[in-house]
Amino acid sequence: MVGGLHKLTEHQLIRILTLCFNATDVTLWSGDVQTLPAVKNALLQLPLQRLSGDLSHLQRSDFLAPSIQSITHLDVVTMESKRREWKDWEILTSLPKLTHLCINKNVEVDAINNLLSQCASLSLLVAVINTESHRPTKPSGSYHTIDDHRLVLIDKYDIEKMVSDWEDGANGRPDMWDFCGLIRDARDGKPFIFFVTIDSPYLIGIGAYLKDNSQRWLSRVFFWENELNDEGMEWYKDILFTRGGDILIKT
């Protein structure tokens, strides 16, 4: 992780990126220094798979660089204050391996719809917004009207928890991507098999596992046992058993 709660100088940031030349998971939360050309050039030399940061310094041609084309998980902290329309985000459709996208910005609903339909490999799109001060821009409508289980709406949480969450993911523990992926799966309600009785050894469950399956803003502190229906609870138990941990109840 680069940056975090402490701002780095240009020299420090470039040195870290240069020395960590095999880094695949990079987070740049270092203020304006991360947008400097020399920092960008160092970043574009890495074999990136996961990137989180300010993308406002990237030109359209930069998205065609091998380091960006290889990204699977992209967390867009910002992409310039006025970039809200589809034309400003269309370039992301050029990333062939992008499966997970998080946008920490209020953008047009049309842009969200188009990302979902035109990013060829996208399996999860997370929108993170401070719901007390922001709502999706008009006149395109509301995120709540988007009927796609891959879209998960999360209320923004504080920077300390964001740092902790990134560290969890970097160390192989459940993170924001895992949590939102489970929300997506609970909405989708894919078929699964679970043990019932000796006479009837299994039951195939299908359908949404959430009591309220509507598109709504969710808190990162999520009480699964209160949100899941009966089939969802069986799915919950199955996940706990197969993954051998507390991935569902982690907050």
C-alpha positions as YAML, in Angstrom:
chain: A
units: angstrom
residues:
- id: 1
  name: MET
  ca: [0.00, 0.00, 0.00]
- id: 2
  name: VAL
  ca: [1.26, 3.46, -0.91]
- id: 3
  name: GLY
  ca: [0.10, 6.57, 0.92]
- id: 4
  name: GLY
  ca: [-2.77, 5.83, 3.26]
- id: 5
  name: LEU
  ca: [-3.26, 8.32, 6.06]
- id: 6
  name: HIS
  ca: [0.12, 9.99, 5.51]
- id: 7
  name: LYS
  ca: [1.02, 12.09, 2.48]
- id: 8
  name: LEU
  ca: [4.27, 11.20, 0.74]
- id: 9
  name: THR
  ca: [6.66, 13.39, -1.22]
- id: 10
  name: GLU
  ca: [7.08, 12.86, -4.95]
- id: 11
  name: HIS
  ca: [10.53, 11.38, -4.37]
- id: 12
  name: GLN
  ca: [9.26, 8.94, -1.72]
- id: 13
  name: LEU
  ca: [6.35, 7.81, -3.86]
- id: 14
  name: ILE
  ca: [8.46, 7.25, -6.96]
- id: 15
  name: ARG
  ca: [11.08, 5.36, -4.95]
- id: 16
  name: ILE
  ca: [8.46, 3.02, -3.46]
- id: 17
  name: LEU
  ca: [6.86, 2.34, -6.86]
- id: 18
  name: THR
  ca: [10.27, 1.77, -8.45]
- id: 19
  name: LEU
  ca: [11.56, -0.58, -5.75]
- id: 20
  name: CYS
  ca: [8.30, -2.54, -5.65]
- id: 21
  name: PHE
  ca: [8.53, -3.31, -9.36]
- id: 22
  name: ASN
  ca: [6.48, -6.53, -9.06]
- id: 23
  name: ALA
  ca: [3.59, -4.91, -7.18]
- id: 24
  name: THR
  ca: [0.22, -6.03, -8.50]
- id: 25
  name: ASP
  ca: [-2.06, -4.43, -5.87]
- id: 26
  name: VAL
  ca: [-1.49, -0.69, -5.45]
- id: 27
  name: THR
  ca: [-3.47, 1.97, -3.60]
- id: 28
  name: LEU
  ca: [-2.52, 5.62, -4.09]
- id: 29
  name: TRP
  ca: [-4.14, 7.82, -1.48]
- id: 30
  name: SER
  ca: [-1.36, 10.38, -1.25]
- id: 31
  name: GLY
  ca: [-3.02, 13.64, -2.17]
- id: 32
  name: ASP
  ca: [-2.05, 15.70, -5.22]
- id: 33
  name: VAL
  ca: [1.43, 14.19, -5.45]
- id: 34
  name: GLN
  ca: [0.02, 11.00, -7.01]
- id: 35
  name: THR
  ca: [-1.10, 13.00, -10.05]
- id: 36
  name: LEU
  ca: [2.41, 14.18, -10.99]
- id: 37
  name: PRO
  ca: [3.76, 12.92, -14.37]
- id: 38
  name: ALA
  ca: [6.79, 11.18, -12.86]
- id: 39
  name: VAL
  ca: [4.57, 9.27, -10.44]
- id: 40
  name: LYS
  ca: [2.28, 8.24, -13.28]
- id: 41
  name: ASN
  ca: [5.22, 7.01, -15.33]
- id: 42
  name: ALA
  ca: [6.44, 4.87, -12.41]
- id: 43
  name: LEU
  ca: [2.93, 3.47, -11.90]
- id: 44
  name: LEU
  ca: [2.60, 2.50, -15.56]
- id: 45
  name: GLN
  ca: [5.68, 0.28, -15.27]
- id: 46
  name: LEU
  ca: [4.00, -2.07, -12.79]
- id: 47
  name: PRO
  ca: [2.21, -5.36, -13.62]
- id: 48
  name: LEU
  ca: [-1.01, -4.11, -12.05]
- id: 49
  name: GLN
  ca: [-4.00, -6.27, -11.26]
- id: 50
  name: ARG
  ca: [-5.66, -4.09, -8.60]
- id: 51
  name: LEU
  ca: [-5.53, -0.31, -8.46]
- id: 52
  name: SER
  ca: [-7.20, 2.23, -6.16]
- id: 53
  name: GLY
  ca: [-6.67, 5.96, -6.48]
- id: 54
  name: ASP
  ca: [-7.18, 9.22, -8.33]
- id: 55
  name: LEU
  ca: [-7.36, 8.58, -12.08]
- id: 56
  name: SER
  ca: [-7.70, 12.22, -13.11]
- id: 57
  name: HIS
  ca: [-4.03, 12.32, -14.16]
- id: 58
  name: LEU
  ca: [-4.43, 9.51, -16.68]
- id: 59
  name: GLN
  ca: [-4.90, 10.39, -20.35]
- id: 60
  name: ARG
  ca: [-7.01, 8.23, -22.63]
- id: 61
  name: SER
  ca: [-3.85, 6.75, -24.16]
- id: 62
  name: ASP
  ca: [-2.66, 5.68, -20.68]
- id: 63
  name: PHE
  ca: [-5.62, 3.32, -20.36]
- id: 64
  name: LEU
  ca: [-4.19, 1.37, -23.30]
- id: 65
  name: ALA
  ca: [-0.87, 0.77, -21.51]
- id: 66
  name: PRO
  ca: [-0.26, -2.92, -20.60]
- id: 67
  name: SER
  ca: [-0.20, -2.08, -16.88]
- id: 68
  name: ILE
  ca: [-3.72, -0.64, -17.01]
- id: 69
  name: GLN
  ca: [-5.07, -3.19, -19.50]
- id: 70
  name: SER
  ca: [-4.18, -5.98, -17.06]
- id: 71
  name: ILE
  ca: [-6.29, -4.57, -14.19]
- id: 72
  name: THR
  ca: [-9.09, -6.77, -12.85]
- id: 73
  name: HIS
  ca: [-10.11, -4.70, -9.78]
- id: 74
  name: LEU
  ca: [-10.33, -0.92, -10.16]
- id: 75
  name: ASP
  ca: [-11.33, 1.41, -7.32]
- id: 76
  name: VAL
  ca: [-11.83, 4.93, -8.71]
- id: 77
  name: VAL
  ca: [-11.44, 7.38, -5.83]
- id: 78
  name: THR
  ca: [-11.91, 10.30, -8.20]
- id: 79
  name: MET
  ca: [-11.70, 11.07, -11.89]
- id: 80
  name: GLU
  ca: [-11.81, 14.90, -11.83]
- id: 81
  name: SER
  ca: [-14.65, 16.78, -10.18]
- id: 82
  name: LYS
  ca: [-16.64, 17.41, -13.37]
- id: 83
  name: ARG
  ca: [-16.40, 13.94, -14.85]
- id: 84
  name: ARG
  ca: [-19.93, 12.63, -14.38]
- id: 85
  name: GLU
  ca: [-21.17, 11.87, -17.86]
- id: 86
  name: TRP
  ca: [-20.82, 8.70, -19.92]
- id: 87
  name: LYS
  ca: [-18.23, 10.20, -22.28]
- id: 88
  name: ASP
  ca: [-15.91, 10.64, -19.30]
- id: 89
  name: TRP
  ca: [-16.16, 7.00, -18.22]
- id: 90
  name: GLU
  ca: [-16.48, 5.20, -21.56]
- id: 91
  name: ILE
  ca: [-12.72, 4.58, -21.65]
- id: 92
  name: LEU
  ca: [-13.13, 1.96, -18.91]
- id: 93
  name: THR
  ca: [-14.85, -0.31, -21.43]
- id: 94
  name: SER
  ca: [-11.43, -0.71, -23.08]
- id: 95
  name: LEU
  ca: [-10.12, -2.72, -20.09]
- id: 96
  name: PRO
  ca: [-10.59, -6.35, -21.19]
- id: 97
  name: LYS
  ca: [-9.87, -7.98, -17.82]
- id: 98
  name: LEU
  ca: [-11.89, -5.61, -15.63]
- id: 99
  name: THR
  ca: [-14.22, -7.73, -13.47]
- id: 100
  name: HIS
  ca: [-14.61, -5.48, -10.39]
- id: 101
  name: LEU
  ca: [-15.20, -1.72, -10.50]
- id: 102
  name: CYS
  ca: [-15.83, 0.67, -7.60]
- id: 103
  name: ILE
  ca: [-16.75, 4.34, -8.14]
- id: 104
  name: ASN
  ca: [-16.44, 6.71, -5.17]
- id: 105
  name: LYS
  ca: [-18.14, 9.53, -7.02]
- id: 106
  name: ASN
  ca: [-21.57, 10.84, -7.95]
- id: 107
  name: VAL
  ca: [-21.96, 10.09, -11.67]
- id: 108
  name: GLU
  ca: [-24.84, 10.04, -14.12]
- id: 109
  name: VAL
  ca: [-27.11, 7.01, -13.96]
- id: 110
  name: ASP
  ca: [-26.67, 6.52, -17.70]
- id: 111
  name: ALA
  ca: [-22.94, 6.08, -17.11]
- id: 112
  name: ILE
  ca: [-23.60, 3.33, -14.56]
- id: 113
  name: ASN
  ca: [-26.03, 1.56, -16.90]
- id: 114
  name: ASN
  ca: [-23.57, 1.74, -19.78]
- id: 115
  name: LEU
  ca: [-20.67, 0.44, -17.71]
- id: 116
  name: LEU
  ca: [-22.78, -2.54, -16.69]
- id: 117
  name: SER
  ca: [-23.78, -3.29, -20.27]
- id: 118
  name: GLN
  ca: [-20.53, -2.47, -22.11]
- id: 119
  name: CYS
  ca: [-17.70, -3.64, -19.83]
- id: 120
  name: ALA
  ca: [-17.34, -7.12, -21.28]
- id: 121
  name: SER
  ca: [-15.98, -8.93, -18.20]
- id: 122
  name: LEU
  ca: [-17.63, -6.88, -15.42]
- id: 123
  name: SER
  ca: [-19.14, -9.02, -12.66]
- id: 124
  name: LEU
  ca: [-19.44, -6.36, -9.93]
- id: 125
  name: LEU
  ca: [-19.94, -2.58, -9.90]
- id: 126
  name: VAL
  ca: [-19.89, -0.83, -6.52]
- id: 127
  name: ALA
  ca: [-21.06, 2.76, -6.08]
- id: 128
  name: VAL
  ca: [-19.83, 4.36, -2.85]
- id: 129
  name: ILE
  ca: [-21.38, 7.71, -1.89]
- id: 130
  name: ASN
  ca: [-21.92, 9.72, 1.28]
- id: 131
  name: THR
  ca: [-25.70, 9.43, 1.18]
- id: 132
  name: GLU
  ca: [-26.19, 12.27, 3.65]
- id: 133
  name: SER
  ca: [-24.82, 14.85, 1.23]
- id: 134
  name: HIS
  ca: [-25.06, 13.33, -2.25]
- id: 135
  name: ARG
  ca: [-27.59, 11.71, -4.53]
- id: 136
  name: PRO
  ca: [-27.22, 10.50, -8.11]
- id: 137
  name: THR
  ca: [-27.42, 13.40, -10.54]
- id: 138
  name: LYS
  ca: [-30.53, 14.33, -12.47]
- id: 139
  name: PRO
  ca: [-32.19, 14.11, -14.93]
- id: 140
  name: SER
  ca: [-31.13, 10.54, -15.66]
- id: 141
  name: GLY
  ca: [-33.04, 9.11, -12.73]
- id: 142
  name: SER
  ca: [-31.93, 7.21, -9.65]
- id: 143
  name: TYR
  ca: [-29.55, 4.33, -9.07]
- id: 144
  name: HIS
  ca: [-32.48, 2.60, -7.39]
- id: 145
  name: THR
  ca: [-34.08, 2.13, -10.83]
- id: 146
  name: ILE
  ca: [-31.20, 0.02, -12.15]
- id: 147
  name: ASP
  ca: [-32.32, -3.61, -12.22]
- id: 148
  name: ASP
  ca: [-28.97, -5.40, -12.23]
- id: 149
  name: HIS
  ca: [-27.81, -7.57, -9.34]
- id: 150
  name: ARG
  ca: [-24.17, -6.72, -10.17]
- id: 151
  name: LEU
  ca: [-24.69, -3.14, -8.92]
- id: 152
  name: VAL
  ca: [-24.18, -2.72, -5.17]
- id: 153
  name: LEU
  ca: [-24.73, 0.64, -3.45]
- id: 154
  name: ILE
  ca: [-22.61, 1.30, -0.36]
- id: 155
  name: ASP
  ca: [-22.76, 4.26, 2.03]
- id: 156
  name: LYS
  ca: [-19.28, 5.73, 2.40]
- id: 157
  name: TYR
  ca: [-17.31, 4.83, 5.53]
- id: 158
  name: ASP
  ca: [-14.41, 6.61, 7.22]
- id: 159
  name: ILE
  ca: [-10.82, 6.63, 5.95]
- id: 160
  name: GLU
  ca: [-9.44, 4.55, 8.82]
- id: 161
  name: LYS
  ca: [-11.83, 1.73, 7.98]
- id: 162
  name: MET
  ca: [-11.04, 2.06, 4.27]
- id: 163
  name: VAL
  ca: [-7.34, 1.60, 5.03]
- id: 164
  name: SER
  ca: [-8.07, -1.38, 7.27]
- id: 165
  name: ASP
  ca: [-10.31, -2.86, 4.58]
- id: 166
  name: TRP
  ca: [-7.59, -2.56, 1.93]
- id: 167
  name: GLU
  ca: [-5.04, -4.16, 4.25]
- id: 168
  name: ASP
  ca: [-7.45, -7.06, 4.85]
- id: 169
  name: GLY
  ca: [-7.77, -7.68, 1.12]
- id: 170
  name: ALA
  ca: [-4.04, -7.36, 0.49]
- id: 171
  name: ASN
  ca: [-3.42, -10.00, 3.17]
- id: 172
  name: GLY
  ca: [-6.01, -12.44, 1.87]
- id: 173
  name: ARG
  ca: [-8.75, -11.60, 4.36]
- id: 174
  name: PRO
  ca: [-12.34, -10.62, 3.44]
- id: 175
  name: ASP
  ca: [-12.58, -7.05, 2.17]
- id: 176
  name: MET
  ca: [-15.03, -4.71, 0.46]
- id: 177
  name: TRP
  ca: [-14.92, -6.70, -2.77]
- id: 178
  name: ASP
  ca: [-15.86, -9.90, -0.91]
- id: 179
  name: PHE
  ca: [-18.68, -8.20, 0.99]
- id: 180
  name: CYS
  ca: [-20.18, -6.65, -2.15]
- id: 181
  name: GLY
  ca: [-19.76, -9.91, -4.05]
- id: 182
  name: LEU
  ca: [-21.84, -11.66, -1.42]
- id: 183
  name: ILE
  ca: [-24.53, -8.98, -1.66]
- id: 184
  name: ARG
  ca: [-24.59, -9.54, -5.42]
- id: 185
  name: ASP
  ca: [-24.87, -13.31, -5.00]
- id: 186
  name: ALA
  ca: [-27.59, -12.96, -2.35]
- id: 187
  name: ARG
  ca: [-29.62, -10.84, -4.77]
- id: 188
  name: ASP
  ca: [-29.00, -13.19, -7.68]
- id: 189
  name: GLY
  ca: [-30.01, -16.25, -5.68]
- id: 190
  name: LYS
  ca: [-28.07, -18.77, -7.76]
- id: 191
  name: PRO
  ca: [-29.07, -22.41, -7.23]
- id: 192
  name: PHE
  ca: [-27.31, -24.25, -4.43]
- id: 193
  name: ILE
  ca: [-27.67, -27.60, -2.66]
- id: 194
  name: PHE
  ca: [-27.87, -28.14, 1.08]
- id: 195
  name: PHE
  ca: [-28.56, -31.11, 3.36]
- id: 196
  name: VAL
  ca: [-32.08, -31.46, 4.79]
- id: 197
  name: THR
  ca: [-32.87, -34.95, 6.16]
- id: 198
  name: ILE
  ca: [-31.74, -38.53, 5.68]
- id: 199
  name: ASP
  ca: [-34.88, -39.34, 3.67]
- id: 200
  name: SER
  ca: [-34.57, -36.19, 1.60]
- id: 201
  name: PRO
  ca: [-30.80, -35.63, 1.55]
- id: 202
  name: TYR
  ca: [-30.70, -32.40, -0.40]
- id: 203
  name: LEU
  ca: [-32.75, -29.46, -1.52]
- id: 204
  name: ILE
  ca: [-32.01, -27.15, -4.40]
- id: 205
  name: GLY
  ca: [-32.58, -23.54, -3.40]
- id: 206
  name: ILE
  ca: [-33.20, -20.82, -5.94]
- id: 207
  name: GLY
  ca: [-34.33, -17.20, -5.76]
- id: 208
  name: ALA
  ca: [-33.14, -14.11, -3.96]
- id: 209
  name: TYR
  ca: [-31.85, -14.72, -0.44]
- id: 210
  name: LEU
  ca: [-32.52, -11.24, 0.92]
- id: 211
  name: LYS
  ca: [-35.81, -10.30, 2.53]
- id: 212
  name: ASP
  ca: [-35.55, -6.90, 0.88]
- id: 213
  name: ASN
  ca: [-34.06, -7.45, -2.56]
- id: 214
  name: SER
  ca: [-34.55, -3.87, -3.71]
- id: 215
  name: GLN
  ca: [-31.69, -1.69, -4.95]
- id: 216
  name: ARG
  ca: [-30.83, 0.36, -1.85]
- id: 217
  name: TRP
  ca: [-27.93, 2.00, -0.06]
- id: 218
  name: LEU
  ca: [-26.28, -0.48, 2.29]
- id: 219
  name: SER
  ca: [-24.00, 0.03, 5.26]
- id: 220
  name: ARG
  ca: [-20.69, -1.80, 5.42]
- id: 221
  name: VAL
  ca: [-21.91, -2.85, 8.88]
- id: 222
  name: PHE
  ca: [-24.45, -5.42, 7.70]
- id: 223
  name: PHE
  ca: [-26.41, -7.82, 9.91]
- id: 224
  name: TRP
  ca: [-26.85, -10.78, 7.63]
- id: 225
  name: GLU
  ca: [-28.95, -12.80, 10.06]
- id: 226
  name: ASN
  ca: [-31.58, -10.02, 10.01]
- id: 227
  name: GLU
  ca: [-31.47, -9.52, 6.25]
- id: 228
  name: LEU
  ca: [-31.67, -13.10, 4.95]
- id: 229
  name: ASN
  ca: [-34.79, -15.17, 4.36]
- id: 230
  name: ASP
  ca: [-34.97, -18.90, 5.19]
- id: 231
  name: GLU
  ca: [-33.24, -20.01, 1.99]
- id: 232
  name: GLY
  ca: [-30.73, -17.24, 2.50]
- id: 233
  name: MET
  ca: [-29.88, -18.57, 5.95]
- id: 234
  name: GLU
  ca: [-29.14, -21.99, 4.44]
- id: 235
  name: TRP
  ca: [-26.92, -20.29, 1.88]
- id: 236
  name: TYR
  ca: [-25.30, -18.34, 4.73]
- id: 237
  name: LYS
  ca: [-24.51, -21.56, 6.61]
- id: 238
  name: ASP
  ca: [-23.18, -23.18, 3.45]
- id: 239
  name: ILE
  ca: [-20.83, -20.23, 2.83]
- id: 240
  name: LEU
  ca: [-19.59, -20.32, 6.42]
- id: 241
  name: PHE
  ca: [-18.94, -24.06, 6.13]
- id: 242
  name: THR
  ca: [-17.24, -24.08, 2.72]
- id: 243
  name: ARG
  ca: [-15.12, -20.96, 3.36]
- id: 244
  name: GLY
  ca: [-14.39, -21.87, 6.95]
- id: 245
  name: GLY
  ca: [-14.60, -18.40, 8.42]
- id: 246
  name: ASP
  ca: [-16.63, -15.36, 9.34]
- id: 247
  name: ILE
  ca: [-16.70, -13.72, 5.91]
- id: 248
  name: LEU
  ca: [-20.42, -12.99, 6.14]
- id: 249
  name: ILE
  ca: [-20.47, -11.48, 9.58]
- id: 250
  name: LYS
  ca: [-17.30, -9.37, 9.27]
- id: 251
  name: THR
  ca: [-18.05, -5.64, 9.46]
...
